[in-house]
Amino acid sequence: MRNLSVWLVLAMLLPFIAGFGDAPPENTEPVASQETILFPEGPLFYAPLASPKEPRTHLTWLRLNLPGDSFNIGSVGFGDSFGLVRWPGCGKTDAWQFGISGAIFAQFNLDSDSMDLINADYIIGLPISYRNGPWSARARIFHQSSHLGDEFLLLPQRPELKQTRINLSFETIELLGGWEWEGIRLTAGPSYILHTDTPLKRYSVQGGIDYLSTKPVYKATVRPFASVLCNAWEETDWNPDVNVKAGINIRSPYSEKRAIQFFGEYFHGNLPFGQFYKLRAEYYGAGINVSF
């Protein structure tokens, strides 16, 4: 717990170490280009900020509430999306982009003596994105595999969390569309599991709304944000999962992608932690997200 506290303090001090220089004028260069660009900066499609499975680097404390019990969890993730090539579309204002994304997500029981690893998810995907003005879309094929921690399997655990290990590994195609207006972003779309090692029902759907303030607070690079995402999966009888996240976004004055976020989070539904997808619960907490 002491090590976790040290990292939280260092992350909180990072913006002050780097400085809050005034942001230069926004880049007015259009997304579209008449030339193909290798390794373009930034995405064409902005994924929902509240999505627990989007590749991000974060450190989050969560209070997990189960039926009849609750305890503290440390949730960590390391991941990002990287654009490989961007090329012009048919018109003067549209563009396409192909990239690669990957992430590792893990949850630790902070109330155990050795902070036992509970679960780890590994995700790697190949997204292709499109943008034309306020409209955008992304198609992504990704692989996910999930693994329970050794200490979790070997040591006595809470009855609510007791799981029999399964080989949870599958490949999914996900289609999302988006529209933006005055700092508001709407996203929605379906997903379909193409292949799975474990019998799973294939269809799911999600929809969300994000708000990133167009007016800064304190400095030009500091802006509040809020995000709500609802997801439903055929495997869990279409019971909705709701994730809410809100906080402040502090971006670099030199690059929109480089940013740090401080946020609070609330979730209610089937847990997005790998093999616990059948367990319906809720959690709340606070964390830090860093975008490189």
C-alpha positions as CSV (number, residue, x, y, z in Angstrom):
1,M,0.0,0.0,0.0
2,R,2.9,2.3,0.7
3,N,4.3,1.9,-2.8
4,L,1.0,2.6,-4.3
5,S,0.7,5.8,-2.3
6,V,4.2,6.9,-3.4
7,W,3.2,6.5,-7.1
8,L,0.0,8.4,-6.6
9,V,1.8,11.3,-5.1
10,L,4.4,11.4,-7.9
11,A,1.7,11.3,-10.5
12,M,-0.1,14.1,-8.9
13,L,3.1,16.3,-8.9
14,L,3.9,15.5,-12.5
15,P,1.9,18.4,-14.0
16,F,3.6,20.9,-11.6
17,I,7.0,19.5,-12.4
18,A,6.3,19.8,-16.2
19,G,4.7,23.3,-15.9
20,F,1.4,24.7,-17.0
21,G,2.6,26.8,-19.9
22,D,0.0,28.7,-21.8
23,A,-1.2,26.7,-24.8
24,P,-0.4,28.0,-28.3
25,P,-3.3,28.6,-30.7
26,E,-5.1,25.4,-31.6
27,N,-3.8,23.5,-34.7
28,T,-6.0,24.6,-37.5
29,E,-4.4,22.2,-40.0
30,P,-7.2,20.0,-41.4
31,V,-7.2,16.3,-40.6
32,A,-7.4,15.4,-44.3
33,S,-4.3,15.6,-46.5
34,Q,-3.5,15.0,-50.1
35,E,-0.5,12.9,-49.1
36,T,-0.1,9.6,-47.2
37,I,1.4,10.2,-43.8
38,L,3.4,7.6,-41.9
39,F,3.1,7.5,-38.1
40,P,0.5,10.3,-37.8
41,E,0.0,12.1,-34.5
42,G,-3.3,11.5,-32.7
43,P,-6.4,9.5,-33.6
44,L,-9.2,10.2,-36.1
45,F,-11.7,8.5,-33.8
46,Y,-12.0,9.3,-30.1
47,A,-13.1,6.3,-28.0
48,P,-15.4,6.8,-25.0
49,L,-13.4,8.1,-22.0
50,A,-15.4,5.8,-19.7
51,S,-14.7,2.6,-21.5
52,P,-12.9,0.2,-19.2
53,K,-11.4,-1.8,-22.1
54,E,-9.8,1.0,-24.2
55,P,-6.0,0.9,-24.3
56,R,-4.9,3.4,-21.6
57,T,-2.2,3.8,-19.0
58,H,-3.8,4.4,-15.6
59,L,-3.5,3.8,-11.9
60,T,-6.9,3.6,-10.0
61,W,-8.1,2.9,-6.5
62,L,-11.5,1.2,-6.4
63,R,-13.8,0.2,-3.6
64,L,-15.5,-3.0,-4.9
65,N,-19.0,-3.7,-3.4
66,L,-20.1,-7.3,-3.7
67,P,-23.3,-8.9,-2.2
68,G,-22.6,-8.9,1.5
69,D,-19.0,-7.7,1.3
70,S,-16.7,-4.9,0.1
71,F,-12.9,-4.4,-0.2
72,N,-10.3,-2.2,-1.8
73,I,-8.8,-2.9,-5.3
74,G,-5.8,-1.5,-7.1
75,S,-6.6,-1.4,-10.8
76,V,-3.7,-0.7,-13.2
77,G,-3.3,-0.6,-16.9
78,F,-0.6,0.0,-19.4
79,G,-1.5,0.6,-23.1
80,D,-2.0,2.9,-26.0
81,S,-3.0,3.2,-29.6
82,F,-0.4,4.0,-32.3
83,G,-1.2,5.3,-35.8
84,L,0.8,3.6,-38.5
85,V,-0.4,5.3,-41.6
86,R,-3.0,7.9,-42.6
87,W,-4.2,8.5,-46.2
88,P,-6.7,10.9,-47.8
89,G,-10.3,10.0,-48.5
90,C,-12.4,10.6,-51.6
91,G,-13.2,14.2,-50.6
92,K,-11.2,17.2,-49.4
93,T,-12.1,16.9,-45.7
94,D,-12.0,13.2,-45.0
95,A,-9.2,10.8,-44.1
96,W,-8.5,7.2,-43.1
97,Q,-6.0,5.8,-40.6
98,F,-4.7,2.3,-39.8
99,G,-2.9,1.6,-36.5
100,I,-2.2,-0.9,-33.8
101,S,-3.3,-0.9,-30.1
102,G,-2.6,-3.0,-27.1
103,A,-3.0,-3.0,-23.3
104,I,-2.6,-5.0,-20.2
105,F,-5.1,-4.5,-17.4
106,A,-4.7,-6.0,-13.9
107,Q,-6.5,-5.9,-10.5
108,F,-4.9,-6.4,-7.1
109,N,-6.6,-7.0,-3.7
110,L,-5.2,-4.2,-1.6
111,D,-6.6,-5.7,1.6
112,S,-4.6,-8.9,1.4
113,D,-1.2,-9.3,3.0
114,S,0.7,-9.4,-0.3
115,M,-1.8,-7.4,-2.5
116,D,-2.7,-10.6,-4.4
117,L,-3.1,-10.3,-8.2
118,I,-6.8,-11.1,-8.9
119,N,-7.0,-11.0,-12.7
120,A,-5.1,-9.8,-15.7
121,D,-6.4,-9.1,-19.2
122,Y,-4.3,-8.8,-22.3
123,I,-5.7,-7.0,-25.4
124,I,-4.2,-6.3,-28.8
125,G,-6.0,-4.9,-31.7
126,L,-5.8,-3.5,-35.3
127,P,-8.1,-0.5,-35.6
128,I,-9.0,1.3,-38.9
129,S,-10.5,4.8,-38.4
130,Y,-12.3,7.3,-40.6
131,R,-13.2,11.0,-40.1
132,N,-15.1,13.6,-42.1
133,G,-15.6,16.8,-40.1
134,P,-17.7,16.0,-37.0
135,W,-18.4,12.4,-38.1
136,S,-16.0,9.6,-37.4
137,A,-16.0,5.8,-37.2
138,R,-13.7,2.9,-36.2
139,A,-13.6,-0.8,-37.0
140,R,-11.4,-2.8,-34.8
141,I,-10.5,-6.5,-34.6
142,F,-9.0,-7.3,-31.3
143,H,-7.9,-10.3,-29.3
144,Q,-8.4,-10.6,-25.5
145,S,-7.2,-13.3,-23.1
146,S,-7.7,-13.2,-19.4
147,H,-5.9,-15.0,-16.6
148,L,-6.4,-15.4,-12.8
149,G,-3.6,-14.6,-10.5
150,D,-1.5,-17.5,-9.0
151,E,-2.1,-16.3,-5.4
152,F,-5.8,-15.8,-6.0
153,L,-6.0,-19.5,-7.1
154,L,-3.8,-20.9,-4.4
155,L,-4.9,-18.9,-1.3
156,P,-8.4,-18.8,0.4
157,Q,-10.5,-16.0,-1.1
158,R,-13.9,-14.4,-0.4
159,P,-16.7,-16.8,-1.4
160,E,-18.2,-14.1,-3.7
161,L,-15.0,-14.0,-5.8
162,K,-14.3,-17.7,-5.9
163,Q,-13.8,-18.7,-9.6
164,T,-13.0,-21.9,-11.4
165,R,-10.3,-21.0,-14.0
166,I,-11.5,-21.1,-17.6
167,N,-9.6,-20.4,-20.8
168,L,-11.1,-17.1,-21.6
169,S,-9.7,-16.1,-24.9
170,F,-11.5,-14.7,-27.9
171,E,-11.3,-12.5,-31.0
172,T,-13.9,-9.7,-31.6
173,I,-14.8,-7.3,-34.3
174,E,-16.1,-4.0,-33.0
175,L,-17.8,-1.2,-35.0
176,L,-18.3,2.2,-33.5
177,G,-19.6,5.5,-35.0
178,G,-19.2,8.9,-33.5
179,W,-20.4,12.5,-33.9
180,E,-19.1,15.6,-32.2
181,W,-20.5,19.1,-31.5
182,E,-19.3,21.8,-29.1
183,G,-17.3,19.5,-26.9
184,I,-19.9,16.8,-26.9
185,R,-19.1,13.4,-28.4
186,L,-21.7,10.7,-29.0
187,T,-20.5,7.1,-29.8
188,A,-22.4,3.9,-30.4
189,G,-22.0,0.5,-32.2
190,P,-22.1,-3.3,-32.0
191,S,-19.5,-6.0,-31.4
192,Y,-19.4,-9.6,-32.5
193,I,-17.1,-12.4,-31.2
194,L,-15.6,-14.1,-34.2
195,H,-13.9,-16.9,-32.3
196,T,-13.7,-18.0,-28.7
197,D,-12.0,-20.9,-26.8
198,T,-14.8,-20.7,-24.2
199,P,-18.5,-21.0,-25.2
200,L,-19.8,-17.5,-25.2
201,K,-22.7,-15.7,-26.8
202,R,-21.5,-13.5,-29.6
203,Y,-23.3,-10.2,-29.7
204,S,-22.9,-7.0,-27.7
205,V,-23.7,-3.3,-28.1
206,Q,-22.5,-0.1,-26.5
207,G,-23.4,3.6,-26.5
208,G,-21.9,6.6,-24.7
209,I,-21.7,10.3,-24.4
210,D,-18.6,12.3,-23.5
211,Y,-18.1,16.0,-22.7
212,L,-14.8,17.8,-22.8
213,S,-15.2,21.5,-21.9
214,T,-14.3,23.9,-24.7
215,K,-13.5,26.5,-22.0
216,P,-10.4,26.0,-19.9
217,V,-10.2,26.4,-16.2
218,Y,-7.2,28.0,-14.4
219,K,-4.9,27.6,-17.4
220,A,-5.6,27.1,-21.1
221,T,-4.5,23.4,-20.9
222,V,-6.8,22.4,-18.0
223,R,-10.3,21.4,-19.0
224,P,-13.0,19.4,-17.1
225,F,-14.6,16.3,-18.7
226,A,-17.3,13.8,-18.1
227,S,-18.2,10.5,-19.7
228,V,-21.0,7.9,-19.5
229,L,-20.9,4.6,-21.2
230,C,-23.6,1.9,-21.3
231,N,-22.8,-1.7,-22.5
232,A,-24.9,-4.8,-22.9
233,W,-23.8,-8.3,-23.8
234,E,-25.9,-11.2,-24.9
235,E,-23.9,-13.5,-22.7
236,T,-25.1,-11.7,-19.6
237,D,-28.7,-11.6,-20.8
238,W,-28.4,-8.0,-22.0
239,N,-28.2,-6.7,-18.5
240,P,-26.8,-3.1,-18.9
241,D,-23.4,-2.2,-17.5
242,V,-23.0,1.5,-16.7
243,N,-19.7,3.3,-16.3
244,V,-19.4,6.9,-15.3
245,K,-16.1,8.9,-15.2
246,A,-15.5,12.6,-14.6
247,G,-12.5,14.8,-13.8
248,I,-10.0,17.2,-15.3
249,N,-7.8,16.8,-18.4
250,I,-4.4,18.5,-18.4
251,R,-2.9,18.4,-21.8
252,S,0.6,19.4,-23.0
253,P,0.7,22.9,-24.5
254,Y,2.6,21.4,-27.4
255,S,0.6,18.2,-28.2
256,E,-3.0,17.3,-27.8
257,K,-2.3,13.6,-27.3
258,R,0.1,14.1,-24.4
259,A,-2.1,14.6,-21.4
260,I,-2.8,13.6,-17.8
261,Q,-6.2,13.1,-16.3
262,F,-7.4,13.1,-12.7
263,F,-10.8,11.4,-12.4
264,G,-13.5,9.8,-10.3
265,E,-15.2,6.7,-11.5
266,Y,-18.4,4.7,-10.8
267,F,-19.5,1.4,-12.3
268,H,-22.5,-0.8,-11.9
269,G,-23.1,-4.0,-13.8
270,N,-21.2,-7.2,-14.7
271,L,-17.6,-6.7,-13.8
272,P,-15.3,-5.9,-16.7
273,F,-12.5,-7.9,-15.1
274,G,-11.8,-10.9,-17.3
275,Q,-13.2,-14.1,-15.9
276,F,-15.5,-12.3,-13.5
277,Y,-17.8,-11.2,-16.3
278,K,-20.7,-13.1,-14.8
279,L,-20.4,-11.4,-11.4
280,R,-22.8,-8.4,-11.0
281,A,-21.5,-5.8,-8.6
282,E,-20.5,-2.1,-8.4
283,Y,-17.4,-0.1,-7.6
284,Y,-16.3,3.5,-7.2
285,G,-12.9,5.1,-6.9
286,A,-10.4,7.7,-8.2
287,G,-7.4,7.5,-10.4
288,I,-4.9,9.0,-12.8
289,N,-4.6,8.4,-16.5
290,V,-1.6,9.3,-18.6
291,S,-1.6,9.6,-22.4
292,F,1.8,9.5,-24.2
